[in-house]
Amino acid sequence: MEEVTNLDHSAMLKELLRMYISRKYQEDALYDDWHLFQEYSWLKNNNKLDELFKEECLTNRLNDEHYRG
């Protein structure tokens, strides 16, 4: 598996990180590439990358409920 060293070519990962950081840190969230990559590195090093999958599932569920009315 190729190691992620920056987010330049990982648009989906970058978006998942933005959503995750937004929910986790709320008004204190920082969205620049450096902070996004630091959060990714922390999640990876602490074996918590599944949090991004959970975020995607939550977002999809909320979007589905929104469109259903």
C-alpha positions in Angstrom: 0.0 0.0 0.0 1.3 3.4 -0.9 1.9 5.8 2.0 0.1 9.1 2.0 2.8 11.8 2.4 0.5 14.8 1.5 -3.1 15.4 0.5 -2.5 17.0 -2.9 -3.7 13.9 -4.8 -6.3 12.7 -2.3 -9.3 14.8 -2.7 -11.7 12.4 -1.1 -9.5 11.9 1.9 -9.1 15.6 2.3 -12.9 16.1 2.2 -13.4 13.4 4.8 -10.8 15.0 7.0 -12.5 18.4 6.7 -15.9 16.9 7.7 -14.3 15.0 10.6 -12.3 18.0 11.9 -15.4 20.2 11.5 -17.5 18.0 13.7 -14.7 17.2 16.2 -13.3 20.8 16.7 -16.3 22.8 15.6 -15.5 26.6 15.8 -11.8 25.8 16.7 -11.3 23.7 13.5 -8.4 24.6 11.2 -8.6 23.5 7.6 -5.3 24.3 6.0 -3.4 21.4 4.5 -0.8 21.2 7.3 -3.5 20.7 10.0 -5.5 18.3 7.9 -2.3 16.2 7.4 -1.5 16.4 11.1 -4.9 15.0 11.9 -4.6 12.3 9.3 -1.1 11.3 10.8 -2.5 11.2 14.3 -5.4 9.0 13.2 -3.1 6.7 11.3 -0.5 6.4 14.1 -3.2 5.7 16.7 -5.0 3.2 14.5 -8.1 5.3 14.3 -8.5 5.8 10.6 -11.9 4.1 10.9 -13.1 7.4 12.4 -13.1 8.8 8.8 -15.2 5.9 7.6 -17.6 6.6 10.5 -17.7 10.2 9.5 -18.6 9.3 6.0 -21.4 7.0 7.1 -22.8 9.7 9.4 -22.7 12.3 6.7 -24.3 10.0 4.2 -27.1 9.2 6.7 -27.7 12.9 7.5 -27.7 13.8 3.8 -30.2 11.0 3.1 -32.5 12.1 5.8 -32.3 15.7 4.6 -33.3 14.8 1.0 -36.1 12.5 2.2 -37.6 15.3 4.2 
